[in-house]
Amino acid sequence: MKNIKTIAFDADDTLWHNEPYFDEAQERFCVLFQDYASSQEILGLILNHQVKNLPLYGFGIKAFTLSMIETALQLTNHQISGKGIEQILTIGKDLLQKPVELLPNVTEVLDELKGNYKLVVATKGDLKDQHRKLHDSGIGHYFHHIEVLSDKTELDYTKMLGRLECKPEDFLMIGNSLKSDVLPVLNIGGFGIHIPYHTTWEYEKIDFEIQHENFKSFTNITEILPLLK
């Protein structure tokens, strides 16, 4: 990794906590509709709607809220009341106002890297919400560029690198998702570091191990520093 010039960080569950808020929201939804199905069945329906809706809505809280509404319509055979819809919208609005809590050691690592590399945020989700979280996090000044991507495919990364005028072999992506943050980058010739979070959205899970010369996995973000000094 000695030739790295640009380092991109995923945001949610890499720089700050995120997935637990979604877990809490889904628990609230399950309580609302506990008379219709088990929590496991309800969570499965939400996930199915999210995956089905990705080509239309993309990622983020607004898309998640719409998928919850569709799940409620399915559970109630389209008999849900206006009050029921309002309760779901409240869950979504509460998500959009959650505080931003940085993960341990993030600021210290950014302090070490700033000035030596071009630092970038490359994340999925709602544009407005991700910019809000970056602002509230207090770490926006570390980054040269912010990319809120509709997805993280090989093509998405290739286009992003074009905008950054960066070659794949000079690029490192750091994130908590092997599926989104690591595999596509490795496939286009870049470097990937996986820092797992304690919980992962089902959609982001893979069922195989990655064996690649450009890949590393660490338990703590500080472990990347010896590779990059």
C-alpha positions as CSV (number, residue, x, y, z in Angstrom):
1,M,0.0,0.0,0.0
2,K,3.0,2.3,-0.3
3,N,1.7,3.9,-3.5
4,I,-1.7,4.9,-2.0
5,K,-2.6,8.6,-2.7
6,T,-6.3,8.6,-1.9
7,I,-8.1,7.0,1.0
8,A,-11.8,6.7,1.1
9,F,-13.8,5.9,4.2
10,D,-17.3,4.5,4.3
11,A,-19.5,6.6,6.7
12,D,-22.2,4.6,8.5
13,D,-20.7,2.1,10.9
14,T,-17.2,2.9,9.8
15,L,-16.9,6.5,11.0
16,W,-20.0,6.7,13.2
17,H,-22.7,4.4,14.6
18,N,-25.7,3.7,12.4
19,E,-27.1,0.2,12.2
20,P,-28.3,0.0,15.9
21,Y,-30.6,2.9,15.1
22,F,-32.2,0.9,12.3
23,D,-32.4,-2.1,14.5
24,E,-34.3,0.0,17.1
25,A,-36.6,1.4,14.4
26,Q,-37.4,-2.2,13.2
27,E,-38.2,-3.2,16.8
28,R,-40.6,-0.3,17.1
29,F,-42.3,-1.4,13.8
30,C,-42.5,-5.0,15.0
31,V,-44.3,-3.9,18.2
32,L,-46.8,-1.9,16.1
33,F,-47.7,-5.0,14.1
34,Q,-47.2,-7.8,16.6
35,D,-50.8,-9.0,16.1
36,Y,-50.2,-9.7,12.5
37,A,-47.0,-11.7,12.4
38,S,-43.9,-12.7,14.4
39,S,-40.9,-10.3,14.6
40,Q,-38.9,-12.7,12.4
41,E,-41.5,-12.7,9.7
42,I,-41.9,-9.0,9.9
43,L,-38.2,-8.3,9.6
44,G,-38.1,-10.7,6.6
45,L,-40.8,-8.8,4.9
46,I,-39.1,-5.4,5.5
47,L,-35.9,-6.8,4.0
48,N,-37.7,-8.2,1.0
49,H,-39.3,-4.8,0.3
50,Q,-36.0,-3.0,0.8
51,V,-34.1,-5.2,-1.7
52,K,-37.0,-5.1,-4.2
53,N,-37.1,-1.3,-3.9
54,L,-33.4,-0.6,-4.2
55,P,-33.5,0.0,-8.0
56,L,-36.2,2.6,-7.4
57,Y,-35.4,4.2,-4.0
58,G,-31.8,3.4,-3.5
59,F,-30.4,3.3,0.1
60,G,-31.1,5.4,3.1
61,I,-33.8,6.3,5.7
62,K,-36.4,7.6,3.3
63,A,-36.2,4.4,1.3
64,F,-36.4,2.3,4.5
65,T,-39.5,4.2,5.6
66,L,-41.2,3.6,2.3
67,S,-40.4,-0.1,2.6
68,M,-41.9,-0.2,6.1
69,I,-45.1,1.4,4.8
70,E,-45.3,-1.3,2.0
71,T,-44.7,-4.0,4.6
72,A,-47.5,-2.6,6.8
73,L,-49.9,-2.6,3.7
74,Q,-49.0,-6.2,3.1
75,L,-49.4,-7.2,6.7
76,T,-52.8,-5.5,7.1
77,N,-54.1,-6.5,3.6
78,H,-54.2,-2.7,2.8
79,Q,-56.4,-2.0,5.8
80,I,-53.9,0.1,7.8
81,S,-55.3,3.3,9.1
82,G,-54.1,6.8,8.5
83,K,-52.9,6.8,12.1
84,G,-50.9,3.7,11.5
85,I,-49.2,5.3,8.5
86,E,-48.4,8.3,10.7
87,Q,-46.8,6.1,13.3
88,I,-44.5,4.6,10.7
89,L,-43.6,8.1,9.4
90,T,-42.7,9.1,12.9
91,I,-40.3,6.1,13.2
92,G,-38.6,7.3,10.0
93,K,-38.5,11.0,11.1
94,D,-37.0,9.9,14.4
95,L,-34.2,8.1,12.5
96,L,-33.5,11.3,10.5
97,Q,-32.8,13.1,13.8
98,K,-30.6,10.6,15.6
99,P,-27.4,12.1,17.1
100,V,-24.1,11.3,15.4
101,E,-21.8,9.3,17.6
102,L,-18.3,8.8,16.3
103,L,-16.7,5.4,16.6
104,P,-13.6,5.1,18.8
105,N,-10.3,6.5,17.5
106,V,-11.7,7.9,14.3
107,T,-10.6,11.4,15.0
108,E,-7.1,10.3,16.0
109,V,-6.7,8.3,12.8
110,L,-7.9,11.2,10.6
111,D,-5.4,13.5,12.4
112,E,-2.5,11.1,11.5
113,L,-3.6,10.8,7.9
114,K,-4.6,14.3,7.0
115,G,-1.9,16.1,4.9
116,N,-0.3,12.9,3.8
117,Y,-3.3,11.6,1.7
118,K,-6.3,12.9,-0.1
119,L,-9.1,11.8,2.3
120,V,-12.6,11.1,0.9
121,V,-15.9,10.0,2.3
122,A,-17.6,7.4,0.0
123,T,-21.0,6.4,1.4
124,K,-24.5,5.3,0.3
125,G,-27.7,6.7,1.6
126,D,-29.8,9.9,1.4
127,L,-27.7,12.9,0.2
128,K,-29.3,15.4,2.7
129,D,-29.1,13.0,5.6
130,Q,-25.4,12.0,5.0
131,H,-24.4,15.6,4.7
132,R,-26.3,16.4,7.9
133,K,-24.5,13.6,9.7
134,L,-21.1,14.7,8.4
135,H,-21.7,18.2,9.5
136,D,-22.9,17.1,13.0
137,S,-20.0,14.7,13.4
138,G,-17.5,17.6,13.5
139,I,-15.0,15.8,11.2
140,G,-16.0,17.2,7.8
141,H,-12.9,19.4,7.6
142,Y,-10.7,16.3,7.3
143,F,-12.1,15.4,3.9
144,H,-11.2,16.7,0.5
145,H,-14.3,15.3,-1.2
146,I,-17.7,13.8,-0.2
147,E,-19.4,11.1,-2.4
148,V,-22.9,10.0,-1.6
149,L,-23.3,7.1,-4.0
150,S,-26.6,5.5,-5.2
151,D,-24.8,2.2,-5.0
152,K,-21.3,0.9,-4.6
153,T,-20.7,-1.2,-7.7
154,E,-17.5,-1.5,-9.7
155,L,-18.9,1.1,-12.1
156,D,-19.8,3.5,-9.3
157,Y,-16.2,3.3,-7.9
158,T,-14.7,3.7,-11.4
159,K,-16.7,6.8,-12.0
160,M,-15.8,8.2,-8.6
161,L,-12.1,7.6,-9.2
162,G,-12.5,9.4,-12.6
163,R,-13.9,12.4,-10.8
164,L,-11.0,12.2,-8.3
165,E,-8.4,11.8,-11.0
166,C,-7.1,8.8,-9.2
167,K,-5.9,5.5,-10.5
168,P,-7.3,2.3,-8.9
169,E,-3.8,1.2,-7.9
170,D,-3.4,4.4,-5.9
171,F,-6.8,4.1,-4.1
172,L,-7.7,2.5,-0.7
173,M,-11.2,2.0,0.5
174,I,-11.9,1.4,4.2
175,G,-15.3,0.2,5.4
176,N,-17.4,-2.2,7.4
177,S,-19.1,-4.0,4.4
178,L,-17.2,-6.6,2.5
179,K,-19.9,-6.6,-0.2
180,S,-20.0,-2.8,-0.8
181,D,-16.7,-1.4,0.5
182,V,-14.2,-4.1,-0.4
183,L,-15.1,-6.5,-3.2
184,P,-15.9,-3.9,-5.9
185,V,-12.7,-2.0,-5.2
186,L,-10.5,-5.1,-5.3
187,N,-12.2,-6.1,-8.6
188,I,-11.1,-2.8,-10.3
189,G,-7.5,-3.0,-9.0
190,G,-7.7,-1.0,-5.8
191,F,-7.0,-1.8,-2.2
192,G,-9.6,-2.6,0.5
193,I,-9.5,-2.7,4.3
194,H,-12.4,-4.3,6.2
195,I,-13.1,-3.1,9.7
196,P,-16.2,-5.0,10.8
197,Y,-18.9,-3.5,12.9
198,H,-20.6,-5.6,15.6
199,T,-23.9,-5.8,13.6
200,T,-24.4,-5.9,9.8
201,W,-27.5,-5.4,7.6
202,E,-28.5,-8.7,6.1
203,Y,-28.2,-7.2,2.6
204,E,-24.5,-6.5,3.1
205,K,-23.5,-10.0,4.2
206,I,-21.5,-12.4,2.0
207,D,-21.0,-16.1,2.6
208,F,-17.4,-16.6,1.6
209,E,-13.9,-15.5,2.7
210,I,-11.9,-13.0,0.7
211,Q,-8.4,-14.0,-0.3
212,H,-6.7,-11.2,-2.2
213,E,-3.2,-9.6,-2.0
214,N,-4.8,-6.1,-1.9
215,F,-7.1,-7.0,1.1
216,K,-6.6,-6.6,4.8
217,S,-9.0,-7.0,7.7
218,F,-8.6,-5.4,11.2
219,T,-10.7,-5.1,14.3
220,N,-9.8,-1.5,15.1
221,I,-9.4,1.5,12.8
222,T,-6.0,2.4,14.4
223,E,-4.5,-0.8,13.0
224,I,-4.4,0.8,9.5
225,L,-1.8,3.4,10.6
226,P,1.3,1.2,10.5
227,L,0.5,0.3,6.9
228,L,0.2,3.9,5.8
229,K,3.0,5.6,7.6
